[in-house]
Amino acid sequence: GSFIRRHPHAEVGDEAVPEREALNGLFGLVPHWSQDTKITRHTYNARSETVAEKPSFRDAWRQGRRCIIPAEAVYEPNWESGKAVRWRVSRKDGRPMGLAGLWGWWRGPDGREWLSFTMLTINADGHAVFGRLHRAGEEKRMVVILDEADYDAWLEAPQTRLGDFLKRYPAELLDAQVLE
């Protein structure tokens, strides 16, 4: 998968250095202390409420390793019929979504460095689209879809301002379709 982060030398003021860079990485954050990449199965999503404390995510969070994950759509199960029906959620205007995420790097036993990333999630109870997804009785969750105008701010904001970005994207700006 791909993610976009602030270029590490963006602040040098050299026009040859871009503000942002797109990189490829494993989907699912691999913390530096992990023994292997199997952990990615459990680190696709990071709960914004606990990201600062969870061992898998806290270093990336504290070190400000924020990223934007480009996505045409997200796919989630709707269980209203009693069985999982895949839904495709995208922006109504057809533009790609920029999802708020964290990135990290991990050095494997062979010395090779791997980049990885995770999507931040927030509560979606009562949200007209994401509130209908996942199993009944489970907490409803949703990814954080950033406004384009906030992309640079998300990547550069001080830690104390991050809560400003962790908000629900308006349901009326989303399109949800059942996948047959």
N, CA and C atoms as a LAMMPS dump frame, in Angstrom:
ITEM: TIMESTEP
0
ITEM: NUMBER OF ATOMS
540
ITEM: BOX BOUNDS ff ff ff
-5.0000000000000000e+02 5.0000000000000000e+02
-5.0000000000000000e+02 5.0000000000000000e+02
-5.0000000000000000e+02 5.0000000000000000e+02
ITEM: ATOMS id mol type element x y z
1 1 1 N 0.81 -1.188 0
2 1 2 C 0 0 0
3 1 3 C 0.859 1.259 0
4 2 1 N 0.229 2.37 -0.263
5 2 2 C 0.941 3.648 -0.31
6 2 3 C 0.466 4.584 0.789
7 3 1 N 1.374 5.442 1.207
8 3 2 C 1.012 6.496 2.148
9 3 3 C 1.83 7.736 1.821
10 4 1 N 1.349 8.88 2.287
11 4 2 C 1.996 10.165 2.034
12 4 3 C 2.402 10.747 3.374
13 5 1 N 3.642 11.182 3.456
14 5 2 C 4.113 11.805 4.692
15 5 3 C 4.806 13.125 4.344
16 6 1 N 5.059 13.914 5.363
17 6 2 C 5.828 15.132 5.179
18 6 3 C 7.253 14.72 4.831
19 7 1 N 7.841 15.369 3.833
20 7 2 C 9.212 15.032 3.454
21 7 3 C 10.129 15.367 4.624
22 8 1 N 11.077 14.484 4.984
23 8 2 C 11.919 14.732 6.165
24 8 3 C 12.744 16.02 6.069
25 9 1 N 12.969 16.533 4.863
26 9 2 C 13.761 17.766 4.717
27 9 3 C 12.913 18.913 4.183
28 10 1 N 11.593 18.851 4.385
29 10 2 C 10.689 19.86 3.831
30 10 3 C 11.009 21.264 4.336
31 11 1 N 11.552 21.348 5.548
32 11 2 C 11.754 22.673 6.155
33 11 3 C 13.051 23.355 5.736
34 12 1 N 13.86 22.734 4.874
35 12 2 C 15.139 23.357 4.511
36 12 3 C 14.966 24.551 3.578
37 13 1 N 13.767 24.689 2.979
38 13 2 C 13.528 25.844 2.124
39 13 3 C 14.093 25.706 0.726
40 14 1 N 14.475 24.515 0.348
41 14 2 C 15.002 24.268 -0.987
42 14 3 C 13.837 23.876 -1.903
43 15 1 N 13.664 24.599 -2.997
44 15 2 C 12.544 24.31 -3.9
45 15 3 C 12.624 22.906 -4.489
46 16 1 N 13.809 22.322 -4.517
47 16 2 C 13.973 20.976 -5.065
48 16 3 C 13.423 19.91 -4.111
49 17 1 N 13.184 20.291 -2.868
50 17 2 C 12.67 19.328 -1.879
51 17 3 C 11.159 19.501 -1.776
52 18 1 N 10.393 18.451 -2.086
53 18 2 C 8.928 18.568 -2.017
54 18 3 C 8.447 18.648 -0.569
55 19 1 N 7.262 19.209 -0.38
56 19 2 C 6.649 19.274 0.955
57 19 3 C 6.28 17.878 1.456
58 20 1 N 5.781 17.053 0.537
59 20 2 C 5.3 15.719 0.893
60 20 3 C 5.952 14.692 -0.023
61 21 1 N 5.971 13.452 0.451
62 21 2 C 6.462 12.367 -0.399
63 21 3 C 5.549 11.159 -0.247
64 22 1 N 5.377 10.421 -1.33
65 22 2 C 4.579 9.202 -1.326
66 22 3 C 5.534 8.012 -1.234
67 23 1 N 5.208 7.091 -0.346
68 23 2 C 6.05 5.921 -0.125
69 23 3 C 5.192 4.666 -0.104
70 24 1 N 5.811 3.535 -0.361
71 24 2 C 5.126 2.256 -0.247
72 24 3 C 5.482 1.622 1.091
73 25 1 N 4.517 0.971 1.69
74 25 2 C 4.766 0.302 2.956
75 25 3 C 3.779 -0.826 3.178
76 26 1 N 4.026 -1.589 4.215
77 26 2 C 3.111 -2.657 4.608
78 26 3 C 1.876 -2.035 5.234
79 27 1 N 0.701 -2.57 4.906
80 27 2 C -0.543 -2.109 5.525
81 27 3 C -0.675 -2.832 6.859
82 28 1 N -0.661 -2.07 7.925
83 28 2 C -0.611 -2.603 9.28
84 28 3 C 0.729 -2.216 9.874
85 29 1 N 0.703 -1.406 10.917
86 29 2 C 1.94 -0.862 11.485
87 29 3 C 2.765 -1.965 12.153
88 30 1 N 4.055 -1.986 11.852
89 30 2 C 4.982 -2.926 12.491
90 30 3 C 5.832 -2.117 13.467
91 31 1 N 5.594 -2.249 14.776
92 31 2 C 6.398 -1.48 15.735
93 31 3 C 7.856 -1.943 15.726
94 32 1 N 8.754 -1.054 16.112
95 32 2 C 10.196 -1.349 16.028
96 32 3 C 10.588 -2.585 16.827
97 33 1 N 9.844 -2.899 17.891
98 33 2 C 10.197 -4.026 18.76
99 33 3 C 9.646 -5.371 18.283
100 34 1 N 8.845 -5.356 17.217
101 34 2 C 8.23 -6.598 16.75
102 34 3 C 9.297 -7.581 16.245
103 35 1 N 9.026 -8.867 16.429
104 35 2 C 9.958 -9.909 15.967
105 35 3 C 9.818 -10.172 14.47
106 36 1 N 8.606 -9.926 13.926
107 36 2 C 8.347 -10.186 12.506
108 36 3 C 7.177 -9.313 12.052
109 37 1 N 6.753 -9.518 10.807
110 37 2 C 5.687 -8.676 10.249
111 37 3 C 4.29 -9.272 10.437
112 38 1 N 4.184 -10.407 11.127
113 38 2 C 2.861 -11.032 11.31
114 38 3 C 1.894 -10.128 12.075
115 39 1 N 2.426 -9.208 12.867
116 39 2 C 1.597 -8.315 13.676
117 39 3 C 0.682 -7.451 12.812
118 40 1 N 1.028 -7.263 11.533
119 40 2 C 0.228 -6.372 10.686
120 40 3 C -1.244 -6.775 10.636
121 41 1 N -1.532 -8.068 10.811
122 41 2 C -2.94 -8.518 10.806
123 41 3 C -3.755 -7.846 11.896
124 42 1 N -3.081 -7.368 12.938
125 42 2 C -3.774 -6.772 14.09
126 42 3 C -3.576 -5.26 14.17
127 43 1 N -2.862 -4.682 13.215
128 43 2 C -2.534 -3.256 13.324
129 43 3 C -2.963 -2.452 12.089
130 44 1 N -3.99 -2.923 11.376
131 44 2 C -4.52 -2.14 10.249
132 44 3 C -5.109 -0.826 10.746
133 45 1 N -5.778 -0.908 11.892
134 45 2 C -6.46 0.256 12.462
135 45 3 C -5.884 0.583 13.831
136 46 1 N -5.827 1.875 14.14
137 46 2 C -5.409 2.334 15.467
138 46 3 C -6.542 3.165 16.047
139 47 1 N -7.05 2.751 17.201
140 47 2 C -8.121 3.5 17.86
141 47 3 C -7.55 4.825 18.37
142 48 1 N -8.127 5.923 17.926
143 48 2 C -7.595 7.237 18.314
144 48 3 C -7.64 7.447 19.828
145 49 1 N -8.611 6.806 20.481
146 49 2 C -8.76 6.991 21.931
147 49 3 C -7.609 6.372 22.728
148 50 1 N -6.968 5.338 22.17
149 50 2 C -5.933 4.619 22.923
150 50 3 C -4.577 4.618 22.226
151 51 1 N -4.47 5.319 21.09
152 51 2 C -3.251 5.262 20.277
153 51 3 C -2.007 5.713 21.046
154 52 1 N -2.172 6.659 21.965
155 52 2 C -1.016 7.18 22.706
156 52 3 C -0.477 6.175 23.722
157 53 1 N -1.313 5.203 24.137
158 53 2 C -0.886 4.236 25.153
159 53 3 C -0.545 2.863 24.587
160 54 1 N -1.177 2.465 23.493
161 54 2 C -0.985 1.108 22.96
162 54 3 C 0.465 0.915 22.503
163 55 1 N 1.134 -0.125 22.988
164 55 2 C 2.53 -0.335 22.609
165 55 3 C 2.768 -0.366 21.099
166 56 1 N 1.815 -0.914 20.342
167 56 2 C 2.009 -1.013 18.891
168 56 3 C 2.079 0.351 18.209
169 57 1 N 1.413 1.353 18.784
170 57 2 C 1.252 2.632 18.1
171 57 3 C 1.884 3.828 18.795
172 58 1 N 2.192 3.703 20.09
173 58 2 C 2.531 4.908 20.849
174 58 3 C 3.793 5.619 20.368
175 59 1 N 4.797 4.884 19.901
176 59 2 C 6.016 5.552 19.428
177 59 3 C 5.72 6.399 18.193
178 60 1 N 4.99 5.832 17.23
179 60 2 C 4.646 6.579 16.017
180 60 3 C 3.817 7.811 16.367
181 61 1 N 2.899 7.644 17.326
182 61 2 C 2.046 8.761 17.74
183 61 3 C 2.882 9.851 18.414
184 62 1 N 3.686 9.456 19.389
185 62 2 C 4.466 10.443 20.154
186 62 3 C 5.51 11.137 19.296
187 63 1 N 6.066 10.409 18.323
188 63 2 C 7.101 10.997 17.467
189 63 3 C 6.513 11.749 16.279
190 64 1 N 5.182 11.858 16.23
191 64 2 C 4.54 12.654 15.194
192 64 3 C 4.692 12.078 13.806
193 65 1 N 4.77 10.746 13.7
194 65 2 C 4.907 10.127 12.375
195 65 3 C 3.521 9.944 11.757
196 66 1 N 2.95 11.078 11.367
197 66 2 C 1.607 11.061 10.801
198 66 3 C 1.683 10.964 9.281
199 67 1 N 0.654 10.364 8.71
200 67 2 C 0.612 10.229 7.257
201 67 3 C -0.817 10.35 6.767
202 68 1 N -0.928 10.431 5.459
203 68 2 C -2.217 10.447 4.772
204 68 3 C -2.235 9.22 3.87
205 69 1 N -3.301 8.442 3.967
206 69 2 C -3.431 7.227 3.173
207 69 3 C -4.45 7.5 2.068
208 70 1 N -3.994 7.531 0.818
209 70 2 C -4.949 7.784 -0.262
210 70 3 C -5.808 6.55 -0.516
211 71 1 N -7.114 6.762 -0.7
212 71 2 C -8.029 5.64 -0.947
213 71 3 C -9.177 6.104 -1.832
214 72 1 N -9.507 5.299 -2.813
215 72 2 C -10.694 5.585 -3.636
216 72 3 C -11.954 5.322 -2.813
217 73 1 N -11.865 4.31 -1.951
218 73 2 C -13.02 3.89 -1.158
219 73 3 C -12.533 3.038 -0.001
220 74 1 N -13.425 2.835 0.977
221 74 2 C -13.174 1.852 2.032
222 74 3 C -14.296 0.817 1.966
223 75 1 N -13.972 -0.399 2.331
224 75 2 C -14.918 -1.51 2.237
225 75 3 C -15.167 -2.061 3.63
226 76 1 N -16.437 -2.125 4.008
227 76 2 C -16.81 -2.571 5.347
228 76 3 C -18.045 -3.455 5.256
229 77 1 N -18.202 -4.372 6.222
230 77 2 C -19.399 -5.22 6.22
231 77 3 C -20.59 -4.553 6.899
232 78 1 N -21.769 -4.714 6.277
233 78 2 C -23.033 -4.313 6.885
234 78 3 C -23.742 -5.608 7.287
235 79 1 N -24.13 -5.701 8.568
236 79 2 C -24.735 -6.923 9.105
237 79 3 C -26.24 -6.785 9.335
238 80 1 N -26.863 -5.73 8.799
239 80 2 C -28.282 -5.484 9.083
240 80 3 C -29.188 -6.63 8.629
241 81 1 N -28.761 -7.37 7.613
242 81 2 C -29.572 -8.489 7.101
243 81 3 C -29.345 -9.764 7.905
244 82 1 N -28.373 -9.737 8.835
245 82 2 C -28.04 -10.939 9.586
246 82 3 C -26.79 -11.625 9.05
247 83 1 N -26.375 -11.244 7.849
248 83 2 C -25.11 -11.744 7.326
249 83 3 C -24.31 -10.583 6.756
250 84 1 N -23.01 -10.787 6.61
251 84 2 C -22.131 -9.711 6.171
252 84 3 C -22.362 -9.389 4.694
253 85 1 N -22.713 -8.136 4.422
254 85 2 C -22.853 -7.644 3.053
255 85 3 C -21.813 -6.537 2.892
256 86 1 N -20.918 -6.729 1.906
257 86 2 C -19.842 -5.74 1.727
258 86 3 C -20.384 -4.44 1.157
259 87 1 N -20.009 -3.348 1.811
260 87 2 C -20.348 -2.013 1.334
261 87 3 C -19.073 -1.314 0.89
262 88 1 N -19.216 -0.496 -0.141
263 88 2 C -18.132 0.355 -0.626
264 88 3 C -18.514 1.789 -0.274
265 89 1 N -17.69 2.435 0.533
266 89 2 C -17.949 3.814 0.942
267 89 3 C -16.912 4.709 0.275
268 90 1 N -17.398 5.732 -0.425
269 90 2 C -16.511 6.657 -1.123
270 90 3 C -17.072 8.069 -0.987
271 91 1 N -16.333 9.033 -1.492
272 91 2 C -16.824 10.406 -1.474
273 91 3 C -17.832 10.589 -2.601
274 92 1 N -18.908 11.32 -2.313
275 92 2 C -19.939 11.568 -3.326
276 92 3 C -19.394 12.306 -4.527
277 93 1 N -18.403 13.189 -4.295
278 93 2 C -17.867 13.993 -5.403
279 93 3 C -16.871 13.209 -6.262
280 94 1 N -16.637 11.931 -5.917
281 94 2 C -15.767 11.091 -6.729
282 94 3 C -14.281 11.297 -6.491
283 95 1 N -13.922 12.256 -5.643
284 95 2 C -12.501 12.514 -5.396
285 95 3 C -11.947 11.469 -4.428
286 96 1 N -10.643 11.216 -4.488
287 96 2 C -10.071 10.249 -3.548
288 96 3 C -10.14 10.76 -2.113
289 97 1 N -10.17 9.829 -1.199
290 97 2 C -10.157 10.172 0.223
291 97 3 C -8.72 10.194 0.709
292 98 1 N -8.45 11.07 1.652
293 98 2 C -7.176 11.082 2.355
294 98 3 C -7.443 10.675 3.793
295 99 1 N -7.026 9.484 4.175
296 99 2 C -7.298 8.965 5.518
297 99 3 C -6.149 9.303 6.456
298 100 1 N -6.487 9.699 7.663
299 100 2 C -5.468 10.021 8.666
300 100 3 C -4.822 8.737 9.157
301 101 1 N -3.488 8.726 9.158
302 101 2 C -2.785 7.533 9.592
303 101 3 C -1.476 7.844 10.288
304 102 1 N -0.814 6.78 10.696
305 102 2 C 0.514 6.841 11.301
306 102 3 C 1.419 5.908 10.514
307 103 1 N 2.695 6.238 10.438
308 103 2 C 3.643 5.356 9.766
309 103 3 C 4.774 5 10.723
310 104 1 N 5.459 3.944 10.404
311 104 2 C 6.591 3.52 11.215
312 104 3 C 7.603 2.787 10.362
313 105 1 N 8.738 2.52 10.949
314 105 2 C 9.733 1.702 10.256
315 105 3 C 10.197 0.607 11.21
316 106 1 N 10.603 -0.488 10.602
317 106 2 C 11.007 -1.673 11.342
318 106 3 C 12.205 -2.287 10.637
319 107 1 N 13.189 -2.711 11.412
320 107 2 C 14.352 -3.385 10.846
321 107 3 C 14.212 -4.879 11.098
322 108 1 N 14.175 -5.642 10.015
323 108 2 C 14.035 -7.093 10.111
324 108 3 C 15.321 -7.738 10.589
325 109 1 N 15.25 -9.011 10.956
326 109 2 C 16.432 -9.743 11.426
327 109 3 C 17.562 -9.746 10.394
328 110 1 N 17.203 -9.601 9.104
329 110 2 C 18.22 -9.594 8.046
330 110 3 C 18.803 -8.2 7.822
331 111 1 N 18.36 -7.212 8.652
332 111 2 C 18.872 -5.857 8.521
333 111 3 C 18.087 -4.975 7.568
334 112 1 N 17.158 -5.574 6.842
335 112 2 C 16.361 -4.799 5.896
336 112 3 C 15.361 -3.911 6.639
337 113 1 N 15.182 -2.684 6.161
338 113 2 C 14.206 -1.772 6.77
339 113 3 C 12.89 -1.825 6.014
340 114 1 N 11.803 -1.855 6.778
341 114 2 C 10.456 -1.897 6.224
342 114 3 C 9.688 -0.683 6.725
343 115 1 N 8.925 -0.066 5.842
344 115 2 C 7.984 0.978 6.239
345 115 3 C 6.607 0.345 6.358
346 116 1 N 5.786 0.88 7.248
347 116 2 C 4.432 0.366 7.42
348 116 3 C 3.537 1.516 7.875
349 117 1 N 2.235 1.276 7.825
350 117 2 C 1.299 2.334 8.214
351 117 3 C -0.003 1.746 8.739
352 118 1 N -0.752 2.583 9.455
353 118 2 C -2.04 2.197 10.015
354 118 3 C -3.024 3.349 9.859
355 119 1 N -4.318 3.024 9.838
356 119 2 C -5.368 4.037 9.739
357 119 3 C -5.905 4.339 11.132
358 120 1 N -6.105 5.615 11.434
359 120 2 C -6.721 5.998 12.699
360 120 3 C -8.238 5.859 12.594
361 121 1 N -8.855 5.402 13.67
362 121 2 C -10.312 5.278 13.687
363 121 3 C -10.904 6.026 14.873
364 122 1 N -12.174 6.406 14.708
365 122 2 C -12.928 7.103 15.754
366 122 3 C -14.294 6.433 15.888
367 123 1 N -15.001 6.776 16.949
368 123 2 C -16.333 6.231 17.187
369 123 3 C -17.292 6.709 16.096
370 124 1 N -18.167 5.805 15.64
371 124 2 C -19.123 6.15 14.581
372 124 3 C -20.564 5.887 14.993
373 125 1 N -20.825 5.717 16.294
374 125 2 C -22.197 5.478 16.733
375 125 3 C -23.09 6.614 16.248
376 126 1 N -24.19 6.251 15.574
377 126 2 C -25.136 7.254 15.105
378 126 3 C -24.769 7.912 13.784
379 127 1 N -23.593 7.639 13.236
380 127 2 C -23.207 8.199 11.923
381 127 3 C -24.094 7.52 10.874
382 128 1 N -24.686 8.306 9.971
383 128 2 C -25.677 7.772 9.023
384 128 3 C -25.103 6.738 8.05
385 129 1 N -23.793 6.735 7.829
386 129 2 C -23.185 5.717 6.959
387 129 3 C -22.414 4.699 7.799
388 130 1 N -21.346 5.133 8.452
389 130 2 C -20.492 4.187 9.184
390 130 3 C -21.199 3.593 10.407
391 131 1 N -22.205 4.269 10.924
392 131 2 C -22.969 3.739 12.052
393 131 3 C -23.777 2.504 11.698
394 132 1 N -23.923 2.227 10.399
395 132 2 C -24.682 1.053 9.938
396 132 3 C -23.774 -0.136 9.66
397 133 1 N -22.473 0.026 9.811
398 133 2 C -21.539 -1.028 9.449
399 133 3 C -21.043 -1.785 10.685
400 134 1 N -20.473 -2.926 10.472
401 134 2 C -19.982 -3.838 11.514
402 134 3 C -21.143 -4.532 12.237
403 135 1 N -20.808 -5.498 13.06
404 135 2 C -21.824 -6.331 13.714
405 135 3 C -22.625 -5.552 14.745
406 136 1 N -23.892 -5.954 14.887
407 136 2 C -24.743 -5.389 15.941
408 136 3 C -24.106 -5.72 17.282
409 137 1 N -24.182 -4.801 18.206
410 137 2 C -23.614 -5.029 19.528
411 137 3 C -22.16 -4.636 19.63
412 138 1 N -21.479 -4.473 18.505
413 138 2 C -20.091 -4.012 18.535
414 138 3 C -20.082 -2.492 18.402
415 139 1 N -19.061 -1.882 18.973
416 139 2 C -18.94 -0.441 18.821
417 139 3 C -18.749 -0.101 17.352
418 140 1 N -19.467 0.903 16.876
419 140 2 C -19.327 1.337 15.493
420 140 3 C -18.086 2.219 15.384
421 141 1 N -17.262 1.947 14.373
422 141 2 C -16.006 2.674 14.175
423 141 3 C -15.941 3.2 12.754
424 142 1 N -15.159 4.232 12.541
425 142 2 C -14.938 4.739 11.188
426 142 3 C -13.532 5.295 11.057
427 143 1 N -13.039 5.279 9.814
428 143 2 C -11.747 5.895 9.521
429 143 3 C -11.905 7.407 9.593
430 144 1 N -10.784 8.095 9.745
431 144 2 C -10.788 9.563 9.767
432 144 3 C -10.475 10.042 8.354
433 145 1 N -11.479 10.634 7.708
434 145 2 C -11.319 11.163 6.354
435 145 3 C -11.018 12.654 6.493
436 146 1 N -9.839 13.041 6.05
437 146 2 C -9.403 14.434 6.195
438 146 3 C -9.943 15.299 5.058
439 147 1 N -10.196 16.568 5.361
440 147 2 C -10.492 17.543 4.309
441 147 3 C -9.169 17.884 3.627
442 148 1 N -9.192 18.064 2.303
443 148 2 C -7.951 18.403 1.592
444 148 3 C -7.272 19.621 2.194
445 149 1 N -8.065 20.585 2.62
446 149 2 C -7.503 21.823 3.174
447 149 3 C -6.703 21.561 4.447
448 150 1 N -6.91 20.403 5.066
449 150 2 C -6.231 20.072 6.325
450 150 3 C -5.027 19.153 6.143
451 151 1 N -4.712 18.756 4.927
452 151 2 C -3.646 17.775 4.728
453 151 3 C -2.32 18.222 5.347
454 152 1 N -1.852 19.396 4.98
455 152 2 C -0.561 19.847 5.513
456 152 3 C -0.627 20.043 7.022
457 153 1 N -1.736 20.603 7.489
458 153 2 C -1.886 20.834 8.928
459 153 3 C -1.829 19.51 9.69
460 154 1 N -2.477 18.471 9.179
461 154 2 C -2.444 17.163 9.836
462 154 3 C -1.014 16.645 9.945
463 155 1 N -0.243 16.817 8.887
464 155 2 C 1.126 16.308 8.88
465 155 3 C 2.052 17.123 9.783
466 156 1 N 1.748 18.397 9.994
467 156 2 C 2.66 19.298 10.697
468 156 3 C 2.179 19.762 12.068
469 157 1 N 0.923 19.549 12.398
470 157 2 C 0.347 20.124 13.619
471 157 3 C 1.057 19.649 14.88
472 158 1 N 1.138 20.524 15.882
473 158 2 C 1.667 20.065 17.171
474 158 3 C 0.728 19.018 17.785
475 159 1 N 1.296 18.172 18.609
476 159 2 C 0.556 17.08 19.245
477 159 3 C -0.731 17.559 19.922
478 160 1 N -0.679 18.737 20.522
479 160 2 C -1.828 19.25 21.272
480 160 3 C -3.023 19.564 20.381
481 161 1 N -2.814 19.697 19.07
482 161 2 C -3.907 20.054 18.156
483 161 3 C -4.501 18.86 17.419
484 162 1 N -3.968 17.665 17.638
485 162 2 C -4.378 16.53 16.809
486 162 3 C -5.849 16.175 16.95
487 163 1 N -6.412 16.43 18.125
488 163 2 C -7.833 16.147 18.32
489 163 3 C -8.726 16.903 17.353
490 164 1 N -8.258 18.064 16.873
491 164 2 C -9.047 18.865 15.932
492 164 3 C -9.323 18.114 14.637
493 165 1 N -8.456 17.18 14.282
494 165 2 C -8.574 16.47 13.01
495 165 3 C -9.343 15.163 13.138
496 166 1 N -9.463 14.656 14.364
497 166 2 C -10.059 13.338 14.579
498 166 3 C -11.567 13.477 14.711
499 167 1 N -12.192 13.871 13.598
500 167 2 C -13.637 14.104 13.602
501 167 3 C -14.296 13.322 12.475
502 168 1 N -15.602 13.178 12.604
503 168 2 C -16.367 12.402 11.631
504 168 3 C -16.555 13.186 10.335
505 169 1 N -16.344 12.496 9.232
506 169 2 C -16.607 13.105 7.929
507 169 3 C -18.121 13.102 7.729
508 170 1 N -18.683 14.2 7.239
509 170 2 C -20.157 14.279 7.129
510 170 3 C -20.738 13.17 6.239
511 171 1 N -21.735 12.481 6.768
512 171 2 C -22.359 11.366 6.045
513 171 3 C -22.944 11.822 4.716
514 172 1 N -23.446 13.049 4.642
515 172 2 C -24.079 13.519 3.406
516 172 3 C -23.075 13.727 2.262
517 173 1 N -21.774 13.717 2.588
518 173 2 C -20.745 13.854 1.555
519 173 3 C -20.199 12.489 1.111
520 174 1 N -20.775 11.428 1.679
521 174 2 C -20.326 10.068 1.357
522 174 3 C -21.365 9.311 0.545
523 175 1 N -20.887 8.367 -0.24
524 175 2 C -21.741 7.506 -1.03
525 175 3 C -21.465 6.082 -0.569
526 176 1 N -22.521 5.35 -0.218
527 176 2 C -22.35 3.964 0.219
528 176 3 C -23.106 3.069 -0.744
529 177 1 N -22.397 2.089 -1.309
530 177 2 C -23.022 1.167 -2.252
531 177 3 C -22.798 -0.264 -1.811
532 178 1 N -23.833 -1.075 -2.001
533 178 2 C -23.738 -2.497 -1.71
534 178 3 C -22.967 -3.148 -2.851
535 179 1 N -21.989 -3.971 -2.526
536 179 2 C -21.265 -4.727 -3.55
537 179 3 C -21.95 -6.062 -3.744
538 180 1 N -22.343 -6.323 -4.943
539 180 2 C -23.044 -7.593 -5.232
540 180 3 C -22.056 -8.743 -5.296
